[in-house]
């Protein structure tokens, strides 16, 4: 069916990637190159930082200043976490809408400054939580909200992975990443619990450890209480061996009055044996939640809509991660203040 003669033309969105440290950078680039109506302007590290990484068909700029001079409509921030604030402030001043990797910052102060910068510049900030766009988890949320399994009694949550320092050393740098397994993996399940039940996490008790010989924690278990009274756990450990077939797992067992809901959004995979590799790999055939997330972000920019995942979502999950560190140090239950913004 042809579009009406007087229909306004859909303008091309110019997108840039600031920072190349995050493991999702390459995947984002691959997706952006396939999206109609999107021009990937290029990538850049912070000014004065030389990058050895290149991507086929993608322009590498000498620094963020040169890339922002191209006036992107939107940016995706994939730097080390400690540099998110700097890049968000610069992108906001350039008038670009922002999709920022998680955790959004290493401190709550930096996170609040980022929000202020976006508010002042009139640009949107979206936190990169792709699991909200996973079809399995969307069905899970719908099932819980419909109440067909009765009241939820508790949740056991696991977000495991290999130790990322083997391929991206900065993830295990307490300055660059703000911590270890807790900063890396607590945020996903925290966000899903909040999203499922439309409520906040009120209390955190955490026990963290260093069994894998790193300067940051490589294992952790959090017990959290939501404001609706629900109790849940988060195992955020880097406990998978180096030759594990994929990066790790995100799983939940949701215990309800009328049954148990077992959720494994990465279960749709094939086992691939390759003569060039010493170990098999798991190749997913499920829809890519990163693609759905990018499409949702770009649609919000194109249509001047609020982003489907907000700065506040990123801030609340950071609160939980930082509270876990405090709880682990004091051995006490840590209560989280849910102040309004």
Secondary structure, DSSP 8 states (H G I E B T S, - for coil): ----TT------EEEEEE---STTHHHHHHHHTT-TTEEEEEEE-STT-------TT--B-SSHHHHHTT--SEEEE-S-GGGHHHHHHHHHHTT-EEEE-SS--SSHHHHHHHHHHHHHHT--EEE--GGGG-HHHHHHHHHHHHTTT-SEEEEEEEEEEB-GGGT-GGGG-TTTTSSSHHHHHHHHHHHHHHHHHT--EEEEEEEEE-TT--SS--EEEEEEEETTS-EEEEE----B-TT-SSSEEEEEEEEETTEEEEEETT--EEEE--TTSSS-EEEE-S--HHHHHHHHHHHHHHTT---SS-HHHHHHHHHHHHHHHHHHHHTS-EE------
